Amino acid sequence: MVQEKNDGISKDMVLSPIQQNRPALSWEMKIKKKLKIMPPCLGKFRPTVGQSCHQCTPDSLSKKLGQNSVLGFNNLLSVNETHTRYRGWLVRRVCCLLFVSGCKVYASPASNRQERVCQSNRVKEALTADHKAPEEGDSQGQTSILSPFIPLINTCISPGLLRFVGWLMLKMFPSRFDRIQVNLNHLSTLQRASQEGSPLVYVYVCQSIMDCALIPLVLFCRNLRVPYTICPLQIDSSFLRSILQRVGVVLLPPSALTEQDAEADSVYSSVMTSLVRELLHEGQAISVGVSPESGRGGQWLARIRQLIKEGSVPDVSLVPVGISYDCVPKTNVQVGLNSLLCWLWSVIWRRPGGGVRIHLAQPFSLKEMCDSGRCTVEEWLPLQDLLLPVILNNRTDSVFGRRRMLWLLPSEIKESTHSERDLSIAIVLHLIFSATSCMAAMSTSLVSSLLLYKHRKGVSVSLLCRDVVWLTEELLFRNKDVGFEGSLVKVVHYSLSLLAPHLIIAAVPSRKDPFIVPRPSLAATFHLTVQAQIVTHTFILEAVGACAVSAMLCDVACSGVSSRVRSDGVDGEELKGDMEFDVALCQSELNERALQLCHLLPPGFMPPCQSSQSFALDAVDSLVRCGILIMEEIPRDVPICDFWKREGALSWTTTDDPYHSDSDCEEQDLRSFKISQPSQCPEMLFFLCSMLAGHLRALCWAITGLDLLHTPLPEAEFVAQVHTYLFETANEKKQNYESCSEEAAHTAVRTLIDLGVLSEERQEGGVFLGITALFQLSENRQKLHGFISQYLYN
């Protein structure tokens, strides 16, 4: 795979323009010419991604994606004279301007939208409920009350300004990105869907402020209708607000600092619901971002579902959008004119920070998903009902059900029944899962996951190249598209160049192979963790199964042979602290451990239309497919299916027994697994365990830190103190910085609330969090800590 030479980088290796303009580093010169080519696809075709759910929306699935012999990608930043109707030397210099002027723009004037929204029954009822309604006939009083929302209602799309902003982005983005690639076949599907009449609603997972700009730019350049973009940012500059509102950006009202503050106003919620209704009636498209950590953005999807249920809107087509970055851009919560000018100035002197790959999935009908009843929510239970009987009462069997995540939808969004609210949450979860599944795995994602989860103590370049090839094949085998192609040396060199600020790369003259170590700092670890998330999402089945196996091995190593874990010819005392033994793992207990871990996963990793039991079974089966586990064959004197030779006569039972099975071969309790390499810990097993270690470790640290908090505290202050404790713990240990991010603290606090460890109390100053009476006992906190820490591989 690797040929060693002494002439540095090969001439055949193609670098990006920015890499050609800077002097070569010593570690770059150590990467030799590789003959291995990265496989961009399996066989002749790339993996087909973005298909709608076969269970929830089978009718939409029947409308297949465009299947061409070659799936092409278009780089939006590569604009030349072939994209225009003209040719010549002058055209080549103004081709971007000519291209933008030739793009089709669907004008969207506000016309009398303000009158329709203000006179809607929903807005009038909200004004009456808050005792803000003016006297009858006092239209001036009503206008004064709704005046903060009038600019939001009058948001429109100006063709001339949209072309100018599109041209500006095409000129500025090359300084930020190497490329912006879009799957062309997915766009042809959207063109057919937009002609069928239902408005399109684009849903993406929030990563950066760039998400709000990329989707409209893609649709503008491909002559599709530019959507109204929901952008929950606080813009200080009135000039900048007016510009954005004329290109279809729906901002927060000036008085609200966050989206949560805005949603607390019932009048704002009613106005936004009426605005969405009018936009969909006009046939406009909408773009919404959803956050898996906080559920931000889910209320917009709930509003659309509510309008369909009322009959105000016939139907919409939801389009999950997967946006993948080589390096995720940083986001500022507050944007002003000064910060924008500083950003533009920094872009001029900044090197491109990698590329972007955008997948637009197959549209599916929201009405079909709601009315078909296939997206079931009957088994949704609070997390404390699912896990506390196992944690505190040592129950061996889990409660069947799925974790209810009420916090994904703001409490201000009113639903008629709990089942209706659960259905709205299920739709939000489904779209988070679908959008994440569409994301391509970038080369930086592969290198980051390998350095974080497999080679934390460092790795040579040659070994890293070998693992990149292996991981690429594993991702393609799991139907995950990759956002790179070309020679192996080009892919690895490009990834290391982008990740260089977060790595320690040692290249000494005596060593031909450079050595790479992740930089032990909070910023570096957090950056690598964010890049590796898409790989964790792809291997989530295997990661859950591996943690379940690790939990059972931990029990055996610490307490000897349990009643459900059998070891032949070895004493329990000899087993303690020794991982190298031949041990059989009971299938039923392994499934139970995997099921219990499923309930602790953050949102977006499991599709809501799949039961937790089915997901746990798939997690164990995935380890068999990986070769980590093998089914143990139990020797018998009589074959298990040869029931004629069994002892005793055949047992006859009544046919009306609902639990009777004709198969006498099913003896589930006798089935067990063995680790395929009992003499040494499989490297793949612990690579998978490490993927969930950051999330689980943050939970354990948060439980430990409860002793130091003086509760009750406001929710924001409580999360801030937990975040501080996580950071101090990681800083003290000088490692595991992935467990001390702000997102990790927020997720840990939310999980502890769902577990019943923390209680929420609404007061005048907001929501206050306190420790419940059950978990004020240190014994119960220790049980919870031990339950979670069993899945951590040390």
C-alpha positions in Angstrom: 0.0 0.0 0.0 2.8 2.4 0.8 6.0 2.8 -1.2 8.9 4.6 0.6 11.0 7.1 -1.4 13.3 9.9 -0.6 12.0 12.5 -2.9 9.3 14.0 -0.8 5.8 14.5 -2.1 5.1 13.1 -5.6 4.6 15.3 -8.5 1.3 13.6 -9.2 -0.1 14.7 -6.0 -2.5 17.6 -6.6 -2.8 20.2 -3.8 -5.4 22.9 -3.3 -4.4 26.3 -4.6 -3.9 27.7 -1.1 -1.6 24.8 -0.2 0.5 25.4 -3.3 1.1 29.1 -2.3 2.5 28.4 1.1 5.9 26.8 2.0 5.9 23.1 2.6 6.1 22.0 6.2 8.5 19.3 7.3 5.7 16.9 8.2 4.2 17.4 4.7 7.4 16.4 3.1 7.4 13.2 5.1 4.1 11.9 3.5 5.4 9.7 0.7 3.7 8.8 -2.6 0.9 6.4 -2.1 -0.4 4.1 -4.9 -3.6 3.4 -3.2 -6.6 5.2 -4.5 -9.5 6.1 -2.2 -12.6 4.3 -3.4 -15.3 7.1 -3.9 -17.9 4.4 -4.4 -18.6 0.7 -4.1 -18.5 -0.7 -7.6 -19.9 1.8 -10.1 -22.4 3.7 -8.0 -22.3 5.9 -5.0 -24.5 5.0 -2.0 -28.0 6.2 -2.5 -28.8 8.5 0.4 -31.8 10.6 1.3 -34.6 8.2 0.6 -37.8 8.8 2.7 -38.8 6.4 5.4 -40.3 3.1 4.1 -42.4 2.7 7.2 -43.8 6.3 7.8 -44.1 7.5 4.2 -44.3 4.5 1.8 -46.2 6.5 -0.8 -43.6 9.2 -1.0 -40.9 6.5 -1.1 -42.5 5.1 -4.3 -41.4 8.3 -6.1 -37.8 7.3 -6.5 -34.8 9.6 -6.6 -33.4 10.3 -10.0 -31.1 7.4 -10.9 -28.6 8.2 -13.5 -25.7 6.1 -14.5 -23.3 8.6 -13.0 -24.2 10.6 -9.9 -22.7 14.0 -10.5 -21.8 16.8 -8.1 -21.8 20.5 -9.0 -19.4 23.0 -7.4 -21.3 26.2 -6.9 -18.1 28.2 -6.6 -16.8 27.1 -10.0 -18.7 29.6 -12.3 -17.3 30.1 -15.8 -18.5 31.2 -19.2 -20.2 27.8 -19.8 -22.8 28.7 -17.2 -23.9 31.7 -19.3 -25.3 32.1 -22.8 -22.3 34.2 -23.9 -18.7 33.5 -24.8 -15.6 35.5 -25.1 -12.7 37.1 -23.2 -15.0 39.7 -21.6 -17.5 37.1 -20.6 -14.8 35.2 -18.7 -14.2 38.3 -16.6 -17.8 39.0 -15.7 -19.2 35.5 -16.0 -20.3 35.4 -12.3 -22.4 38.6 -12.8 -23.9 37.2 -16.0 -24.7 33.9 -14.3 -26.5 35.6 -11.4 -28.5 37.8 -13.8 -29.6 34.7 -15.7 -30.8 32.8 -12.6 -34.6 32.6 -12.3 -36.0 34.4 -9.3 -39.6 33.9 -8.0 -40.6 37.3 -6.7 -42.5 37.4 -3.4 -44.0 40.7 -2.5 -45.7 41.1 0.9 -48.7 42.8 -0.8 -51.6 42.7 1.8 -50.1 40.0 4.0 -49.9 42.3 7.0 -53.7 42.9 6.9 -54.5 39.1 6.6 -52.2 38.2 9.5 -53.4 41.0 11.8 -57.1 40.2 11.1 -56.7 36.4 11.6 -58.7 34.8 14.4 -55.6 33.3 16.0 -54.0 36.7 16.5 -57.2 38.2 17.8 -57.6 35.4 20.3 -54.0 35.9 21.5 -54.6 39.6 22.1 -57.8 38.9 24.0 -56.2 36.2 26.1 -53.4 38.6 27.1 -55.9 41.4 27.8 -54.1 43.4 25.1 -57.0 43.7 22.6 -57.9 47.3 21.8 -61.4 48.5 21.8 -63.7 47.6 18.9 -62.8 49.6 15.9 -59.6 50.8 17.3 -57.3 49.6 14.5 -54.6 52.1 15.5 -54.3 50.5 18.9 -54.0 47.0 17.4 -51.3 48.2 15.1 -49.3 49.7 18.0 -49.5 46.4 19.9 -48.3 44.4 16.9 -45.8 47.0 15.7 -42.7 45.0 16.8 -43.9 42.1 14.6 -44.8 44.2 11.5 -41.3 44.1 9.9 -41.3 40.3 10.4 -44.7 40.0 8.6 -43.6 42.2 5.8 -40.5 40.0 5.1 -40.3 39.6 1.3 -38.0 38.6 -1.5 -36.7 41.4 -3.8 -35.4 40.0 -7.1 -32.8 42.7 -7.6 -31.5 42.5 -4.0 -31.5 38.7 -4.1 -29.3 38.7 -7.2 -26.9 41.1 -5.6 -26.6 39.1 -2.4 -26.2 35.9 -4.5 -23.4 37.5 -6.5 -21.8 38.7 -3.2 -21.8 35.2 -1.7 -20.4 33.6 -4.8 -17.5 36.1 -4.6 -16.9 35.9 -0.9 -17.4 32.2 -0.2 -14.3 31.1 -2.2 -12.3 32.9 0.6 -14.0 30.7 3.1 -14.5 27.4 1.4 -12.6 25.4 -1.2 -15.8 24.1 -2.8 -19.5 23.8 -2.2 -20.7 20.6 -3.9 -24.3 19.7 -4.4 -25.8 16.4 -5.6 -27.5 17.2 -8.9 -29.8 14.2 -8.9 -31.5 15.3 -5.7 -32.2 18.7 -7.2 -33.9 17.2 -10.2 -36.2 15.5 -7.7 -37.0 18.8 -6.0 -37.9 20.4 -9.4 -40.5 17.6 -10.0 -41.8 18.0 -6.4 -42.1 21.8 -6.7 -44.3 21.3 -9.8 -46.8 19.1 -8.0 -48.2 22.0 -6.0 -47.3 21.3 -2.3 -45.0 23.9 -0.8 -41.5 22.7 0.2 -40.1 23.0 3.7 -36.4 22.4 4.0 -35.2 21.1 7.3 -31.5 20.9 8.4 -29.6 20.3 11.6 -28.2 23.5 13.0 -24.4 23.6 12.9 -23.4 27.2 12.0 -24.8 30.4 10.8 -23.6 29.4 7.3 -26.4 26.9 7.1 -29.0 29.7 6.7 -27.0 31.1 3.7 -26.0 27.9 1.9 -29.5 26.4 1.3 -30.9 29.6 -0.4 -27.7 30.0 -2.4 -27.9 26.4 -3.7 -31.6 26.8 -4.7 -31.0 30.2 -6.3 -28.1 28.9 -8.4 -30.2 25.9 -9.6 -33.2 28.0 -10.6 -35.4 26.7 -7.7 -37.7 28.9 -5.5 -35.6 30.6 -2.8 -37.2 29.8 0.6 -38.1 32.1 3.5 -35.3 31.3 6.0 -36.1 31.1 9.7 -33.0 32.6 11.3 -33.3 32.8 15.1 -30.5 35.4 15.5 -30.5 38.8 17.1 -29.4 41.4 14.6 -28.4 44.7 16.2 -28.1 46.8 13.1 -31.4 48.1 11.6 -29.7 48.5 8.2 -28.6 44.9 8.2 -32.1 43.7 9.4 -33.8 45.6 6.5 -31.4 44.0 4.0 -32.0 40.5 5.3 -35.7 40.9 5.5 -35.8 41.8 1.8 -34.2 38.5 0.8 -36.6 36.4 2.8 -34.9 36.1 6.2 -37.3 35.9 9.1 -35.5 37.3 12.2 -36.2 37.5 15.9 -38.1 40.6 17.0 -35.8 43.4 18.2 -36.9 43.0 21.9 -36.0 39.3 22.2 -32.4 38.2 22.8 -33.1 34.5 22.2 -35.7 32.4 20.5 -36.8 31.2 23.9 -37.6 34.8 25.0 -39.6 35.4 21.8 -41.6 32.2 22.2 -42.6 33.2 25.7 -44.8 35.9 24.2 -48.1 34.3 23.1 -48.8 37.1 20.7 -45.5 36.4 18.9 -46.3 32.7 18.7 -49.8 33.5 17.2 -48.4 36.0 14.7 -45.7 33.6 13.5 -48.2 30.8 13.1 -50.4 33.1 11.0 -47.4 34.2 9.0 -46.4 30.6 8.2 -50.0 30.0 7.1 -50.0 32.9 4.7 -46.6 32.0 3.3 -47.7 28.4 2.6 -50.9 29.7 1.0 -48.8 31.8 -1.3 -46.9 28.7 -2.3 -43.7 29.9 -0.7 -40.9 27.5 0.4 -39.6 27.7 4.0 -36.2 26.7 5.4 -36.0 25.7 9.1 -33.0 24.6 11.2 -33.5 22.2 14.2 -31.1 21.8 17.1 -30.8 18.2 18.6 -29.4 19.6 21.9 -32.1 22.1 22.7 -34.9 21.3 20.2 -34.7 24.8 18.9 -36.7 25.1 15.6 -39.1 22.2 16.4 -41.9 24.7 17.1 -42.0 25.8 13.5 -42.6 22.2 12.4 -45.3 21.9 15.1 -47.0 25.0 13.7 -47.0 23.6 10.2 -48.5 20.3 11.5 -51.1 22.2 13.4 -52.1 24.1 10.2 -52.5 20.8 8.3 -54.6 19.3 11.1 -56.9 22.4 11.1 -57.2 22.2 7.3 -55.7 25.6 6.8 -53.0 24.1 4.7 -53.6 21.0 2.5 -50.1 19.5 2.7 -46.4 20.3 2.6 -43.4 18.4 1.3 -40.6 18.1 3.9 -37.1 18.0 2.5 -34.3 16.9 4.9 -31.0 18.6 4.0 -27.7 17.2 5.0 -24.8 19.8 5.2 -21.3 18.5 5.8 -18.3 20.7 6.5 -14.6 19.9 6.4 -14.4 22.4 9.2 -17.6 23.7 10.8 -17.5 27.5 10.8 -17.9 29.3 14.2 -21.2 31.0 15.0 -21.9 34.3 16.7 -25.2 34.4 18.5 -25.5 38.2 18.1 -24.7 39.7 14.7 -24.3 43.4 14.1 -22.9 45.6 11.4 -19.5 45.9 13.1 -19.2 42.1 13.5 -20.1 41.7 9.9 -17.5 44.1 8.7 -14.9 42.4 10.9 -15.8 39.1 9.4 -15.6 40.4 5.9 -12.1 41.8 6.7 -10.9 38.5 8.2 -12.2 36.6 5.1 -9.9 38.6 2.9 -6.8 37.4 4.8 -8.1 33.9 5.7 -7.2 30.7 3.9 -10.1 28.6 2.7 -11.3 26.3 5.5 -12.2 23.2 3.6 -15.2 22.3 1.5 -18.9 21.7 1.9 -21.0 18.8 0.7 -24.8 19.3 0.5 -27.4 16.5 0.1 -31.0 17.3 -0.4 -33.1 14.3 0.4 -36.2 13.0 -1.2 -39.3 15.1 -0.3 -42.1 13.3 1.6 -45.6 14.3 2.6 -46.1 15.6 6.1 -49.9 14.8 5.9 -49.1 11.2 4.9 -46.8 10.9 8.0 -49.4 12.3 10.3 -52.5 10.6 9.0 -51.2 7.2 8.2 -50.6 6.4 11.9 -47.4 4.5 11.0 -45.2 6.9 13.1 -46.4 5.4 16.3 -46.0 7.1 19.7 -48.1 4.8 21.9 -45.1 3.3 23.8 -43.5 6.7 24.8 -42.8 6.8 28.5 -40.8 9.1 30.8 -37.2 8.2 31.2 -37.5 7.6 34.9 -40.3 5.0 34.3 -38.0 3.2 31.9 -34.7 3.1 33.9 -35.3 3.9 37.6 -36.8 0.4 38.4 -33.6 -1.1 37.0 -31.2 1.4 38.7 -32.8 1.5 42.1 -34.6 -1.7 42.5 -32.1 -4.0 40.6 -34.8 -5.3 38.2 -33.3 -7.6 35.7 -35.9 -6.9 33.0 -36.4 -3.5 31.4 -39.7 -1.8 30.9 -40.6 -1.8 27.2 -41.1 1.6 25.8 -39.4 4.6 24.3 -38.1 7.7 26.0 -40.4 10.7 25.8 -38.5 14.0 25.1 -41.0 16.7 25.9 -38.3 19.4 26.0 -37.8 19.1 22.2 -40.9 21.3 21.9 -41.4 24.5 23.8 -44.1 24.5 26.4 -45.6 27.6 24.7 -46.7 25.4 21.8 -50.1 24.2 22.9 -51.4 20.8 21.7 -54.8 19.4 22.3 -53.6 16.1 23.8 -50.4 14.5 25.0 -50.5 12.1 22.0 -50.6 15.1 19.6 -47.6 16.7 21.3 -45.8 13.3 21.2 -46.5 13.1 17.4 -45.1 16.6 16.9 -42.0 15.6 18.8 -41.7 12.4 16.8 -41.8 14.4 13.5 -39.0 16.6 14.9 -36.9 13.6 15.8 -37.6 11.9 12.5 -36.3 15.0 10.6 -33.2 15.3 12.8 -32.4 11.7 12.1 -33.1 12.0 8.4 -31.1 15.2 7.9 -28.2 13.7 9.9 -28.4 10.5 7.8 -28.0 12.6 4.6 -24.7 14.1 5.7 -21.6 12.9 3.9 -18.6 11.8 6.0 -15.8 14.2 5.2 -12.1 13.3 5.2 -11.6 15.4 8.3 -14.4 13.5 10.0 -12.6 10.2 9.4 -9.2 11.4 10.6 -10.7 13.1 13.7 -12.6 10.0 14.7 -9.5 7.8 14.3 -7.3 10.2 16.3 -9.9 10.6 19.1 -11.3 7.1 19.4 -8.6 4.7 18.2 -5.2 6.5 18.4 -5.6 8.9 21.3 -1.9 8.4 22.2 -0.7 9.1 18.7 -0.3 7.3 15.4 2.2 7.2 12.5 1.1 8.5 9.1 1.4 5.1 7.4 -0.9 3.5 10.0 -3.3 6.4 9.8 -3.5 5.9 6.0 -4.3 2.3 6.4 -7.0 3.0 8.9 -8.5 5.8 6.7 -8.9 3.2 3.9 -10.5 0.7 6.3 -12.9 3.3 7.7 -13.9 4.5 4.3 -14.9 1.0 3.2 -16.9 0.5 6.4 -18.8 3.8 5.9 -19.6 2.9 2.3 -20.7 -0.5 3.4 -23.2 1.2 5.8 -24.6 3.3 2.9 -23.0 6.5 4.1 -21.7 8.7 1.4 -18.2 10.2 1.7 -17.3 13.8 0.7 -13.9 13.1 -0.8 -12.2 11.1 -3.5 -8.8 10.8 -5.1 -5.4 9.4 -4.1 -4.9 8.4 -0.5 -2.0 10.8 0.0 -4.1 13.7 -1.2 -7.0 12.8 1.1 -4.8 12.4 4.2 -2.6 15.4 3.4 -5.6 17.6 2.9 -7.2 16.5 6.2 -4.1 17.0 8.2 -3.6 20.4 6.7 -7.1 21.5 7.9 -6.7 19.9 11.3 -3.1 21.0 11.8 -3.9 23.7 14.4 -5.4 21.0 16.6 -2.7 18.4 16.2 0.9 17.9 17.3 2.8 16.6 14.2 6.3 15.4 14.9 8.7 14.9 12.0 12.3 14.2 12.9 15.1 13.4 10.4 15.8 10.0 12.0 12.2 8.9 11.5 10.8 8.5 8.0 7.2 8.3 9.2 5.8 11.4 11.0 4.0 10.9 14.2 0.6 12.6 14.9 -1.0 13.2 18.3 -4.2 15.1 19.1 -3.4 18.3 20.9 -4.4 18.0 24.6 -6.5 21.1 24.9 -10.2 22.0 25.2 -10.4 23.8 21.8 -8.6 21.0 19.9 -10.6 18.2 21.5 -13.9 20.0 21.0 -13.1 20.7 17.3 -12.2 17.0 16.7 -15.3 15.8 18.5 -17.6 18.0 16.4 -15.9 16.7 13.2 -16.2 13.1 14.4 -20.0 13.2 15.2 -21.1 12.0 11.7 -18.9 8.9 12.1 -20.4 8.2 15.5 -23.9 8.6 14.0 -23.1 6.0 11.3 -21.7 3.5 13.8 -24.3 4.1 16.5 -25.6 0.5 16.4 -22.1 -1.0 16.8 -21.3 1.6 19.5 -24.3 0.7 21.6 -23.6 -3.0 21.2 -19.9 -2.6 22.1 -20.8 -0.6 25.3 -23.2 -3.4 26.3 -20.5 -6.0 25.9 -18.0 -3.8 27.8 -20.5 -3.5 30.7 -20.9 -7.3 30.9 -17.1 -7.8 30.8 -16.7 -5.2 33.5 -19.1 -7.2 35.7 -17.1 -10.4 35.1 -13.8 -8.7 35.7 -14.9 -7.0 38.9 -17.1 -9.6 40.6 -16.2 -12.9 39.1 -18.5 -15.2 37.1 -22.1 -14.1 37.5 -25.2 -16.3 37.1 -25.6 -15.2 33.5 -22.0 -15.1 32.4 -20.4 -18.5 32.1 -16.7 -19.4 32.0 -15.4 -22.9 31.6 -12.6 -24.2 33.8 -11.7 -20.8 35.5 -12.3 -19.8 39.1 -14.2 -16.6 39.9 -11.3 -15.4 42.0 -8.9 -15.8 39.2 -11.1 -13.8 36.9 -11.0 -10.6 38.9 -9.0 -7.8 37.1 -8.2 -10.1 34.2 -9.7 -9.5 30.8 -8.1 -12.4 29.0 -10.4 -15.3 29.5 -12.8 -17.4 27.5 -16.2 -16.0 28.5 -19.7 -16.6 27.1 -22.1 -13.7 27.2 -25.8 -14.5 27.6 -27.8 -13.1 24.7 -30.8 -12.0 26.7 -28.7 -10.0 29.2 -26.7 -8.5 26.4 -30.0 -7.3 24.8 -31.1 -5.9 28.1 -27.9 -3.9 28.5 -28.2 -2.5 25.0 -31.8 -1.6 25.5 -31.1 0.3 28.7 -28.3 2.2 27.0 -30.6 3.2 24.1 -32.7 5.3 26.5 -29.7 7.4 27.4 -28.8 8.3 23.8 -29.1 12.0 22.7 -31.9 12.8 20.3 -31.3 12.1 16.6 -29.4 8.8 16.9 -32.5 6.6 16.7 -35.4 6.9 14.2 -38.7 7.4 16.2 -40.5 4.9 14.0 -38.3 2.0 15.3 -38.9 0.6 18.7 -36.1 0.6 21.3 -36.3 -3.2 21.5 -35.7 -3.6 17.8 -32.8 -1.1 17.9 -31.2 -3.0 20.8 -31.5 -6.3 18.9 -30.0 -4.7 15.8 -27.1 -3.3 18.0 -26.2 -6.8 19.1 -26.6 -8.3 15.7 -24.3 -5.6 14.2 -21.4 -6.9 16.4 -21.9 -10.3 14.9 -21.7 -8.8 11.4 -18.5 -7.0 12.4 -17.0 -10.2 13.6 -16.6 -9.0 17.2 -19.1 -11.5 18.5 -19.6 -15.1 17.4 -22.6 -17.3 18.3 -21.4 -20.0 20.7 -22.3 -23.5 19.7 -23.5 -25.6 22.6 -22.6 -29.3 22.1 -25.6 -31.6 22.5 -26.1 -35.4 22.4 -29.2 -34.9 20.3 -29.6 -32.2 17.6 -31.8 -29.4 18.9 -34.3 -29.7 16.1 -34.5 -33.5 16.2 -37.5 -33.5 18.5 -38.4 -37.2 17.7 -35.3 -38.4 19.6 -35.8 -36.1 22.6 -36.5 -37.6 26.0 -40.1 -38.0 26.6 -43.0 -38.0 24.2 -44.2 -35.0 22.3 -46.2 -32.6 24.5 -49.6 -31.7 23.1 -51.1 -28.3 24.0 -54.4 -26.7 23.3 -54.5 -24.6 20.1 -56.3 -21.7 21.8 -53.2 -20.8 23.8 -52.1 -17.4 22.4 -48.5 -17.9 23.5 -48.1 -21.3 22.0 -45.5 -21.8 19.3 -45.2 -24.8 17.0 -41.5 -24.5 17.0 -39.8 -26.6 19.6 -36.4 -25.4 18.6 -36.6 -22.0 20.3 -34.5 -22.0 23.4 -33.6 -18.4 23.7 -32.1 -18.6 27.2 -29.5 -21.1 26.0 -28.1 -18.8 23.3 -24.8 -17.0 24.1 -22.0 -15.1 22.4 -18.3 -15.2 22.6 -15.8 -12.5 21.7 -14.0 -13.6 18.6 -10.6 -13.0 20.1 -10.7 -14.0 23.7 -6.9 -14.0 24.2 -6.7 -10.2 23.6 -9.2 -7.3 23.8 -10.4 -6.6 20.2 -9.2 -3.2 19.0 -12.5 -2.6 17.1 -14.5 -3.2 20.3 -12.9 -0.4 22.2 -12.8 1.9 19.2 -16.6 1.6 19.2 -16.9 2.0 23.0 -15.0 5.3 22.8 -17.6 6.9 20.5 -20.1 7.2 23.3 -17.6 7.7 26.2 -17.8 11.5 26.0 -21.6 11.6 26.5 -21.6 9.0 29.2 -18.7 10.5 31.1 -20.3 13.9 31.1 -23.4 12.3 32.8 -21.2 10.6 35.4 -19.3 13.9 36.2 -22.6 15.8 36.4 -24.0 13.3 38.9 -20.8 13.7 41.0 -21.0 17.5 40.9 -24.5 17.6 42.3 -23.0 17.5 45.8 -21.4 20.9 45.2 -24.5 22.8 43.9 -26.7 24.8 46.2 -30.2 24.3 44.8 -32.7 25.4 43.7 -31.1 27.5 41.0 -32.4 29.1 37.7 -32.0 26.7 34.8 -29.4 28.8 33.0 -27.3 29.3 36.1 -27.6 25.6 37.0 -26.4 24.6 33.5 -23.5 27.1 33.7 -22.4 25.7 37.1 -22.5 22.1 35.8 -20.5 23.3 32.7 -17.9 24.9 35.0 -17.6 21.7 37.1 -17.2 19.6 34.0 -14.4 21.9 32.7 -12.6 21.9 36.1 -12.8 18.1 36.3 -11.4 17.7 32.7 -8.7 20.3 33.4 -7.7 18.5 36.6 -7.4 15.2 34.7 -5.7 16.9 31.7 -7.8 14.7 29.4 -11.4 13.9 28.3 -12.1 17.5 27.2 -14.9 16.2 24.9 -17.0 15.7 28.1 -16.9 19.3 29.2 -18.4 21.3 26.3 -21.4 23.5 26.8 -23.5 21.1 24.7 -22.4 18.2 26.9 -23.5 20.0 30.0 -26.8 21.0 28.6 -27.5 17.4 27.4 -26.5 16.0 30.8 -28.8 18.3 32.7 -31.7 17.5 30.4 -31.1 13.8 30.9 -31.0 14.2 34.7 -34.3 16.0 34.6 -35.9 13.2 32.5 -34.5 10.6 35.0 -36.2 12.4 37.9 -32.9 13.4 39.5 -33.7 17.1 39.0 -37.1 18.7 39.4 -38.4 21.7 37.4 -40.3 24.4 39.3 -41.8 27.4 37.4 -41.6 30.6 39.3 -41.7 34.3 38.5 -38.1 34.5 37.6 -38.3 31.5 35.2 -37.6 27.8 35.7 -35.7 26.7 38.7 -33.9 23.3 39.1 -33.5 21.4 42.3 -32.5 17.9 43.4 -35.5 15.7 44.1 -36.0 14.0 47.5 -35.3 10.6 46.0 -31.8 11.6 44.8 -30.8 13.7 47.8 -29.7 10.3 49.2 -26.1 9.7 48.3 -26.8 6.0 48.0 -29.2 6.5 45.1 -26.8 8.9 43.4 -24.1 6.3 43.7 -26.4 3.6 42.1 -27.1 5.9 39.2 -23.5 6.7 38.8 -22.6 3.0 38.8 -25.3 2.2 36.3 -24.0 4.8 33.8 -20.3 4.2 34.4 -20.6 0.5 33.6 -20.8 1.4 29.9 -17.6 3.4 30.1 -14.5 1.6 28.9 -11.4 2.6 30.8 
